């Protein structure tokens, strides 16, 4: 193998290592994002439950006012 080819292969191998590192970082970032999405979904679920309670209380409160008049 001539020196130029060896040099090119060395550069290619280094670039492949950089790409592998980048892919690993992206995988870790995706994992963090998935965890964040999971937390946000739970927050949305809790907010929906709170809204349902508020709707029920508001309706009951409104009906109580209507019956007084």
Rosetta constraint file for C-alpha pairs under 8 A:
AtomPair CA 1 CA 5 HARMONIC 6.61 0.50
AtomPair CA 1 CA 6 HARMONIC 6.69 0.50
AtomPair CA 2 CA 6 HARMONIC 6.36 0.50
AtomPair CA 3 CA 7 HARMONIC 6.06 0.50
AtomPair CA 4 CA 8 HARMONIC 6.22 0.50
AtomPair CA 5 CA 9 HARMONIC 6.15 0.50
AtomPair CA 6 CA 10 HARMONIC 6.20 0.50
AtomPair CA 7 CA 11 HARMONIC 6.37 0.50
AtomPair CA 8 CA 12 HARMONIC 6.20 0.50
AtomPair CA 9 CA 13 HARMONIC 6.06 0.50
AtomPair CA 10 CA 14 HARMONIC 6.27 0.50
AtomPair CA 11 CA 15 HARMONIC 6.22 0.50
AtomPair CA 12 CA 16 HARMONIC 6.14 0.50
AtomPair CA 13 CA 17 HARMONIC 6.33 0.50
AtomPair CA 14 CA 18 HARMONIC 6.36 0.50
AtomPair CA 15 CA 19 HARMONIC 6.20 0.50
AtomPair CA 16 CA 20 HARMONIC 6.13 0.50
AtomPair CA 17 CA 21 HARMONIC 6.20 0.50
AtomPair CA 18 CA 22 HARMONIC 6.18 0.50
AtomPair CA 19 CA 23 HARMONIC 6.08 0.50
AtomPair CA 20 CA 24 HARMONIC 6.19 0.50
AtomPair CA 21 CA 25 HARMONIC 6.27 0.50
AtomPair CA 22 CA 26 HARMONIC 6.17 0.50
AtomPair CA 23 CA 27 HARMONIC 6.15 0.50
AtomPair CA 24 CA 28 HARMONIC 6.29 0.50
AtomPair CA 25 CA 29 HARMONIC 6.16 0.50
AtomPair CA 26 CA 30 HARMONIC 6.09 0.50
AtomPair CA 27 CA 31 HARMONIC 6.21 0.50
AtomPair CA 28 CA 32 HARMONIC 6.36 0.50
AtomPair CA 29 CA 33 HARMONIC 6.18 0.50
AtomPair CA 30 CA 34 HARMONIC 6.08 0.50
AtomPair CA 31 CA 35 HARMONIC 6.35 0.50
AtomPair CA 32 CA 36 HARMONIC 6.22 0.50
AtomPair CA 33 CA 37 HARMONIC 6.09 0.50
AtomPair CA 34 CA 38 HARMONIC 6.16 0.50
AtomPair CA 35 CA 39 HARMONIC 6.35 0.50
AtomPair CA 36 CA 40 HARMONIC 6.17 0.50
AtomPair CA 37 CA 41 HARMONIC 6.05 0.50
AtomPair CA 38 CA 42 HARMONIC 6.38 0.50
AtomPair CA 39 CA 43 HARMONIC 6.26 0.50
AtomPair CA 40 CA 44 HARMONIC 6.14 0.50
AtomPair CA 41 CA 45 HARMONIC 6.18 0.50
AtomPair CA 42 CA 46 HARMONIC 6.26 0.50
AtomPair CA 43 CA 47 HARMONIC 6.17 0.50
AtomPair CA 44 CA 48 HARMONIC 6.12 0.50
AtomPair CA 45 CA 49 HARMONIC 6.35 0.50
AtomPair CA 46 CA 50 HARMONIC 6.24 0.50
AtomPair CA 47 CA 51 HARMONIC 6.11 0.50
AtomPair CA 48 CA 52 HARMONIC 6.20 0.50
AtomPair CA 49 CA 53 HARMONIC 6.37 0.50
AtomPair CA 50 CA 54 HARMONIC 6.19 0.50
AtomPair CA 51 CA 55 HARMONIC 6.06 0.50
AtomPair CA 52 CA 56 HARMONIC 6.26 0.50
AtomPair CA 53 CA 57 HARMONIC 6.17 0.50
AtomPair CA 54 CA 58 HARMONIC 5.89 0.50
AtomPair CA 55 CA 59 HARMONIC 6.04 0.50
AtomPair CA 56 CA 60 HARMONIC 6.16 0.50
AtomPair CA 57 CA 61 HARMONIC 5.99 0.50
AtomPair CA 58 CA 62 HARMONIC 6.03 0.50
AtomPair CA 59 CA 63 HARMONIC 6.14 0.50
AtomPair CA 60 CA 64 HARMONIC 6.18 0.50
AtomPair CA 61 CA 65 HARMONIC 6.46 0.50
AtomPair CA 62 CA 66 HARMONIC 6.32 0.50
AtomPair CA 63 CA 67 HARMONIC 6.27 0.50
AtomPair CA 64 CA 68 HARMONIC 6.59 0.50
AtomPair CA 65 CA 69 HARMONIC 6.84 0.50
